[in-house]
Amino acid sequence: MAHILIAEDERDIRELIQFTLMFAGHQITQAANGAEALELAPKVKPDLIMMDVRMPKMTGYEACAEMKKLDALKNTPVIFLSAKGQDEEVQTGMDVGAAAYILKPFSPDELTRQISDILKSNGLS
């Protein structure tokens, strides 16, 4: 399956996502904030990146914008996770290069399905 980088500052949520995606057969790398995700991503070369929007040190939007400038990551799909679903928040995510925007709370089955769909649409599954 795919290698997925998860950037989420809340440990419980990060571990829930990891458990859900590992159960679906994916390999997971974790980051606790946007800056750590930006540092790790070029090294681990994930197939997909999931990021919270609001994180310390660097927001998901900032990290995504920086990742999209890197040749090694510019085509890697990024999914934002957020409790904020206002149109402007979603639009900001799409403007910086996101492939999808998933609202919290989400069901594990829905998360797995959406990730599978995005991986398939990018020829990774």
CORWO-V592428 format. One record per residue. RES is the residue in one letter. PSI is psi in radians with two decimals (none if undefined). OMEGA is omega in radians with two decimals (none if undefined). Layout:
res-><RES & RES>
psi-><PSI & PSI>
omega-><OMEGA & OMEGA>
This chain:
res-><M & A & H & I & L & I & A & E & D & E & R & D & I & R & E & L & I & Q & F & T & L & M & F & A & G & H & Q & I & T & Q & A & A & N & G & A & E & A & L & E & L & A & P & K & V & K & P & D & L & I & M & M & D & V & R & M & P & K & M & T & G & Y & E & A & C & A & E & M & K & K & L & D & A & L & K & N & T & P & V & I & F & L & S & A & K & G & Q & D & E & E & V & Q & T & G & M & D & V & G & A & A & A & Y & I & L & K & P & F & S & P & D & E & L & T & R & Q & I & S & D & I & L & K & S & N & G & L & S>
psi-><-2.81 & 2.75 & 2.12 & 2.29 & 2.18 & 2.13 & 1.91 & 2.22 & -0.36 & 1.96 & -0.76 & -0.74 & -0.76 & -0.78 & -0.59 & -0.77 & -0.77 & -0.85 & -0.81 & -0.80 & -0.55 & -0.66 & -0.56 & 0.00 & 0.12 & 2.68 & 2.42 & 2.42 & 2.39 & 2.56 & 2.51 & -0.14 & 3.05 & -0.69 & -0.74 & -0.69 & -0.74 & -0.61 & -0.74 & -0.67 & -0.84 & -0.44 & -0.76 & -0.26 & 1.10 & 2.75 & -0.41 & 2.56 & 2.27 & 2.26 & 2.43 & 2.70 & -0.87 & 1.87 & 2.73 & 2.85 & -0.81 & 2.25 & 2.87 & -0.67 & -0.80 & -0.78 & -0.76 & -0.80 & -0.72 & -0.68 & -0.68 & -0.24 & -0.25 & 2.25 & -0.70 & -0.34 & -0.15 & -0.44 & 0.06 & 2.17 & 2.41 & 2.30 & 2.23 & 2.48 & 2.27 & 2.63 & -0.21 & 1.94 & 0.30 & 2.61 & -0.72 & -0.60 & -0.82 & -0.76 & -0.71 & -0.76 & -0.77 & -0.63 & -0.57 & 0.02 & 0.23 & 2.57 & -0.44 & 2.87 & 1.96 & 2.28 & 2.44 & 2.55 & 2.69 & 2.72 & 2.56 & -0.69 & -0.73 & -0.71 & -0.84 & -0.73 & -0.81 & -0.70 & -0.74 & -0.76 & -0.76 & -0.73 & -0.76 & -0.75 & -0.33 & 0.19 & 0.49 & 0.11 & none>
omega-><-3.02 & 3.00 & -3.05 & 3.04 & 3.12 & 3.06 & -3.09 & -3.08 & 3.11 & -3.03 & -3.11 & 3.13 & 3.12 & -3.12 & 3.06 & 3.11 & 3.13 & -3.14 & -3.12 & -3.06 & 3.06 & 3.10 & 3.11 & 3.04 & -3.11 & 3.01 & -3.03 & 2.91 & -3.09 & 2.99 & -3.07 & 3.12 & -3.10 & -3.14 & 3.11 & 3.10 & 3.13 & 3.11 & -3.07 & -2.98 & 3.13 & -3.13 & -3.05 & 3.10 & -3.11 & 3.06 & -3.10 & 3.12 & 3.04 & -3.12 & 2.93 & 3.11 & -3.06 & 3.11 & 3.08 & 3.10 & 3.12 & 3.14 & 3.06 & 3.12 & -3.13 & -3.14 & -3.14 & -3.14 & 3.12 & 3.13 & -3.10 & 3.07 & -3.08 & -3.13 & -3.09 & -3.04 & -2.98 & 3.12 & 3.13 & 3.13 & 3.10 & 3.07 & 3.05 & 3.03 & -3.14 & 3.01 & -3.12 & -3.08 & 3.11 & -3.10 & -3.10 & 3.09 & 3.14 & -3.13 & 3.10 & 3.11 & -3.14 & -3.14 & -3.14 & 3.00 & -3.12 & 3.05 & -3.11 & -3.13 & -3.09 & -3.12 & 3.00 & -0.10 & 3.12 & 3.08 & 3.10 & -3.14 & -3.14 & 3.12 & 3.14 & -3.13 & -3.11 & 3.12 & 3.10 & 3.13 & -3.13 & 3.10 & 3.13 & -3.11 & 3.09 & 3.09 & -3.05 & -3.08 & none>
